[in-house]
Amino acid sequence: MSKAELIKKIEENRGSKVITYITSDRQGPVNARVAMDIIPIVSEQLRKIGTKVPKIDLFLYTAGGDTMVPWRLVSMIREYCDTFSVIVPYKAHSAGTMIALGADEIVMSDLSEISPIDPSTANVFNPSDPTNPQNKIPISVEDVISYFDLAKNKFGIKSDEDLTKIFNKFMESNPQIHPLALGNVNRTHNLIRLLAKRLLKSHKEPMKEDQIEKIVEAFTEKLYSHTYFIGRKEAKEELNVKSIVYADTTLSDLMSKLYSEYANEMELQKVVWNPENEIGMNASQNKKEYKVAFVESAELPKAYGLTMEFKRQQVMVPQQTLQGMIQVPQEQVVMRVVEQGWK
């Protein structure tokens, strides 16, 4: 069964119009993240739907991305429907979880998982990587909060004088942390909480303020690891996300089949990126096309494609010997992107 046929089957099952949004989480250069460039692409899909419909389902698979996208995306979709739902066939992590929190329904199977929404920040004020000074080390919002939580609540440091010493010690760490990097951490933490609250408040059925506050606190501060993945039972019963809907056997099967079609087309099963494998055995050069993101409906297929060129060539690699450093010729596969974009 084709992707378009499976999308229509889900629409029949759900009584909805379905738009898929899939991003590759492969290693190497052939991955994609939630990004603002999808807004005009999704807008085109919505205009294809036309007038306001009872229900729109966003079939979502992603490892995360730009945290500014969810509010813009959710608020735009809501203009075209009475009820907005997110179907999670497998992963909807980080920014994907934020999109899901903005939905009236989060449809999950036993395979589905969401995650905390505490981001890492990266800007010019972040500390340099000691192993590669050209790169900046991302700062996890939760790591900063946990450092001071450790001092105050675990070690019992309460006085302003002692907390100042703890703060100074943190700032003088190696590599040193610029004060503006911490300011960015605080601003990002406040922004994520604000956006999460706005997303939860956008629901068709209003939520109570204390319920919103508990959900936001859980997803931004109480799970302690960005790689803590949450299944439907925990999300609904322990984290109090009442918008979770359990997919029945028929829908779960359709979700799995449609995800598998995308996974095969995007080669998501290839978890290791190796240019040697991409160029092919005994080939001196090769050109290969990849699909790294999809925004599709039954009527309008759209994919972000990436065309890469691979070539074998000799490069000189420094090698230490008893006589000193010498240059040794070595064959390597070099690669470059020759074309990319939505089609």
N, C-alpha and C positions, 0 to 999 in steps of 0.2 A: 504494500500500500504506500502511495507517495505521501510526501509531507502535506500537500494541499488536501488530499483525501482524509488524512488523519486530523487535520485542523477542522475540516467540515464535520467529522465524526464527533469531535469534542464540542463543537458548536451545537450540534444536535443534542448531545447529552446534557449540556449546560443551559441551553436556550439562550445563547450569547453570541457575540461576535468576538473572535479570537485574533489577537495580534501576538506574534512571538518576538521575543528579544533574547538572543543567545550570544554570548561572548566566549571566545576560546580561552581556556586556562592552561594551554600547553606551555611548556618551557620554551626559552629562546625567543626569537623575534616574531613568532607566529601566534601571539596571543593578543587579546584585546580587553579593555576595561570599560566599565560604564563611563561614558563620556558625553559631553554636551553636543557633539555632532549628530547624535541620534534624534534630537528634538525636531529638526525639519523633516527627518525621515519618518518618524512616528506621526508627525502632523499630516504628511501625505497619506499615510494609511488611514488616519481618522477622517480626512476629507473624502477618502474613497468610501468610507462607511456612510458619510453624509449626515443626515439629520440625527437628532438625539435618539439613541436606542435604549431599551431597558437595561441591558447588561453588556459590559465589555470585560473580557478576560485577557490579562497579559500573561502569556506563557513565558516564564522567566528562568534563565539559567545564567549565572555569572558568579565570579569570584570577588566582585566588588569594583571599586573605581572612584570617580569623582563624587564626593558627598554633596555637591551643589546641584547635581542632576535630579535626585529623587523628587524634590518639591516641585521643580519646574515640570517634570514629566507627569507626575500624578495630577497636579492641578490642571494641566492641559487635557489629559484623558477624561477627567471628570466633566469637562464641558460637553462631552459627546455621549454621556450615559447617565442613567439614574443610579445604577449600582456598578462599582468598579471592583473587580476581583483580580488577585494574582494567583496563578497556578504555578506551583514549584515542583518540577519533576525530579529535581535532585538538589543542586546547590543554588541558594540565593544568599550569598554572604555579603556582609559589610554594607555597601551602598545598595546591594540587592535586597538586603533585609530592610533597609529604610524604605525602599519602594513598597515592599510587602506590608510594612506597618501602616502605610498610607491607604491600604485597600480595605474595603468593607468586608471582604472575605479573603483569607489566605488558604488556598486549597492545597493540602499536603497529603502525600502517600506515606507509606512506611519508610521510603527511601529519602524523602524530602528533608532538607536541613537549612536552618537559618543560623545567624551568628551574632556576636556582639557588634556594636557599631562604634566602638571606640577607635578613632583613627590614629595613624602615625603622621606626624607633620615633617615636612622637609622644605627648608628654604635656605637662603644664603647665610643666615645667621647660625645654622646648625653646626655642630662640631665636625671637623674634617675627619675622615677615616684614616687612622694612623697607617694602615697598610696601603692606602691609596689616597693621598692628599687631594687628588682631583675630585673625589666623591665626598658627599656629605652624609653623615649618619642620621637616618630618620629617628625622630624622638617620639616614643609612644606616649600618648596622653596618660594612659593608665599607669605606665611605669613611673612617671613623675608623681602622680597622685599617690601611688603605693609607697614611694620613698618617704613622703612626709607622713603618711598613715603609719608606716613602720615606726618612725620616730615618736609620734604622738601617742598612738594607741597600743603599740606592742612594747615599746621601751619606756613609756610613761613620761616622755619629755613634754612638759607643759609650759614652762616659763618662756616669756618672750625672748629673754637673753639667750637661753639654750637653743630655742628654735632658730634664732638669728645665726647662731654658730653652725647649726645643721644646714641652714640655707647657704651660708658662705662655703661650707665644706663641699656642698653639691656644686656650687658655681666654680670652685677651684679644682674640680676633678679633672682627670686627664683622659680624653681631650676636654678642654675647658668648654663650658656652655655659656654662650652669650646671653645676657639678660633678655634681649629681644626675641631669642629663640623660645625662652620660657613664656614670654608675653604671647607669642604665637600659639603655644600649646594651650594657654588659658583661653585665648580667643576662640580657638578651634573647638575646645571642649564645650564652651558656652554655646557656640553656633550649632554643634551637633544636637545638644539638648533642645535648643529652640526649634530646629527643623523637625526633630522627632516629635515634639509636642504639636507642632502645626500639622504634621502628617496625621497623627492620631485624632486631632480635632476635626480633620476634614471628613471623617466618616459620616455616612448617611444617617446612622443612628448615633446621636451624641453620646460621648463617654464622660463619666464623672472625672472631675479634676484629680481626685486622689488616685483613681485607677490609672490615669495617664501618667501621673508622677511616678507611681510604682513601676510601670513598664519602662519608662525612660531611664529610671535609676538602674533597673536590672540590666538593660542592654548597654548602658554606658559605663557602669561602675561595678556591678556586683558579680560579673562572671569571670573577671580577673585574667582572662586570656583571649586574645583576638582569634585564636584557633580553637576555641571551645565551640563546638557545633551542636546545635539544638534541634532535636526531633520534634514531631508534632505533639506528642503526649506531654513532654516537659514544657513546651511552649505554652500549651493551653492550660494545663493543670497546675504547674508550678510557677510559671512566669505570668500567668493570668492574662494571656493574650486570647481573649474570648472570640476574636475574629477568625480563629483557626477552624477550618472545616475539614473533616476527614474525607478523603476521596474514597468512594466505594470501589469494589473490585473491577467493575467495568471501566470506570474513569481512570483508575490507577494503571490499568493495562494500556489504555490509550496514551496516557502521559508517558509511560515507559517506552512505548513504541515510537512516539514522536521524538522524544529525547534521543533515542538510539539512532534515528535517521540523521539528526544533526551531528551526533557524536561520530558516526561513521564518515560523514561528509567532511567534518573538520579534523578528523584523525585524532580525536581526544584521547584515544586509548594509548597513543604514543607519548608516554610521560617524560621520556628523556629526549632532549634535543641534541642531535649529533649531525653536523654537516656531512660527515662521511656517508651516513645512511641516506641523506637527502640527494646527494649527487649520483648515487648508484654505483654498483660494483664495476670497476674497470673503466668508468667513464671519465673523460678529461674535463668535460663541462656539461652542464645541464641547466635547464630553466624549468621552474616548477611554480604552479599556481596554488595558492592557499585561500580558503575562506576562513576569516577570523571573527566575523560577526554577522548576525542575521537580524533583520526586522521584517517580518513577513506576515501576510494574511493569506487566506485561501485564494484571493483574487490578485494579489500584488506581491510577488517575490522580490526581496531586496537583500543584497549581501555585500559586505565589505571584503573586497579581494586584495590579495597581496601576491605580486609576482616577483620571485627571487631568482637570481642567476648565481650558479655555483661554478667555480673553476678550480682545477688543481694547478698549483704553481710552486716553484721552489723559492723558499725564503731562507735567509741566513739567520741561524739561531745561535746566540752566544753560549759557549760551554766551557766550564772550568776544567783545565787539565793540570798535570804536574808542571808543564812548561808555561802555564799561564792561561789567560782567557783566549779562546780561539772562536772563529765563526764557522759553524758547521751547516752545510746545506741540508734542508729538511723539506719534505713535501707536505704542504698543507692545503686544505680546501678553504678558499676565500669566498665570501658571498656578498651580494649587494641587492638592494631592492630596486627593481627597474620600473615598477608600476604599482599603484595602490589607489583605492578609493571605492565609493559606493556605486554599485551597478544594479 
